């Protein structure tokens, strides 16, 4: 009984699966090239933000971080803020990086031509890979992927219906409020 109270419950996380722009080869080669990104807070990114971005090769995000940090520090100094407040502002900036690191990685992959092909909920990356490949491998052929690709969420369950509804809502909102180039 005490063990059940102390043990951490298994927490589910969402993982997005991304495929590179050139997907030639067998399904095993394509499976090896996929990238799984966990959605959630990153303590490493929050504590060591600039070094983490540098280590991960997130050059655009690192440049944005440096610009935002410099502008934030400059504005606060110009307003006469105490050094303690500037430190708190930098801590807040690092927390934002920790919260948005997974989105920054998705953004970088998308800018490089990668596309998101699925979303999986799982307790860990091993389980996410297993769940994804159970449905993806039988449905994918050995020919290179087309623009549509094989979608994991084509199953007829609640999560798939919710995902399809969100995709449709997103498409409708994008058509009503297009971004100006």
N, C-alpha and C positions, 0 to 999 in steps of 0.2 A: 504494500500500500504506500509506504513512504517512497519507494522507488518511483512509483507512478506520479507522485506529487513533485518529485525533484527532477525527473527526466523531462527534457524539453520536448514538447510535442513536435512532430514533423510538420514543417511549414512548407506550404506549396509556393512555388514561384513560377512566374511566366518566363518562358524562354522563346526568343524569336530565332528563326532559322534563316540564314542568308546564303544565297547561292552566287558564285562569282559570275561575271559577265560572259565568259567563255566556258561553256559547260560541255565540251566534247569528251568522248571517251565512254567507257563502260559505266554501268551504274555504281560499281564499287569505287571507281575513280571519282565519279561525281559525289558519292557519299563522303569520301575522304576530304573533298574540297569545301564542304559545308561548314559554316561557322554558327555556333550556338551562342547567343548573348542573353545572359540572365538579366531580367528586369528587376532592379532593386538598388538599395543603397550600397555604396562601396566605401568601406572604411579606409582602405588604402588610398583611394582617390581623395577622400576628405582630409586625411592627415598629411599626405605628401603630394598635394595637388600638382604643382609644376613638375616635380620629378616623376610622378606617376604618368602624366601626360607625355613627358619626354621619353620615358621607358617604353610606353605603349606605341610610340610613333604617331601620336595624335597631334600633328604639327599645326593644323588649323585651330584646333581647340587650344593648344598651348599659346599660339599667337593671340587668340581672343582673350585668354586668361591674363596674359601679360598686359595687354592693352587695358582691359577692364581694371586690373589691379593698379596700374599706374594712374589711370584717370581717377579712380576712387580715392587713392592716397593723395593725389594732387588736389582734388576738390576739397577733401577733408582738411588738408593743411591750409588751403586758401581760406577756408571758413574758420580757421583757428581752432580746430579740434585737438584735443589732447592726444598724445601718442597712444594712450590706452584705448581710446575710441577707434583709432586707426587700426590697432591690433584686433579689436572686436569686429571691425568691418572686414578685415582679411579672413578672420575665422569664419564669418558668415559666407564670404565668397567661397571658401574651401568647402563648407557644408553644401553649398549649391552644386559645386562640382561633384561631390560625393553622391548627391541625389540624382544628378543628371548624367553621370558617366556612361551608363548603358545607352542613353539616348544619343550622347556624343559619338559613341562607337557606331551606332546605327547610321547616324548622319554621315560619318566618314566613309562607311562602306557604301552608302547610297551615292555619295559624290564620286566614288571610284567605279560606279557602274554595277555594284552588287544589287541584288533584289531580294526582298523578304519573300519567302515562299510558304512559311507556316509559323504558327504560334502553338506552343505546347506548355501545359501546366504540369509541373512535377516537383518532387521534393528535392531533387538534385540533378546535376547535369547528366549523370549516368542514366537515371530514370527517364529524363527528357529525351536523350538519344534513343533509348530503347523504345519508348512510346512513339517517337517520330518514325523511326525506321521500320517498326512493325506495320505501319500503314503506308509509308512512302515507297519502300523497296518493292513490294509486290505490284504496285501501280505504275512504276516508272519503267520505261523501256531503255534499251541500250543506245538509242539514238540521242543526239544532242537535244537539249531542251529547247522548246519554243518559248515565245513570250508568255504564254499562259502558264506553262509548267504544271506539275502535279501538286494539287493542294491537299494538305493534311486534313483540313477541316471539312472535307466533303462527307464525312460521316453524318448519320442522322441522329444526333444527340443534342442535348440542350446547349452545350458549349458551342457546337458548330452553328446552331441556329442563332445564338446570340452574336457570334462572330460575323455571320452573314448579314445580320441586321445592322450591326455597327459599320460594316463595309458599305452597305447600301446608304446608310445615313451619311457617312463620310463623303461618298460620291455625290449625293444630292447637295450637301453643303458646299462642296468644291465647285459644283456647277452653278450654284446661286451666287457664290462669293469668290469668283476667280481671282487669283493673284495677278497683279499688274506686273508685266515684265520690266 
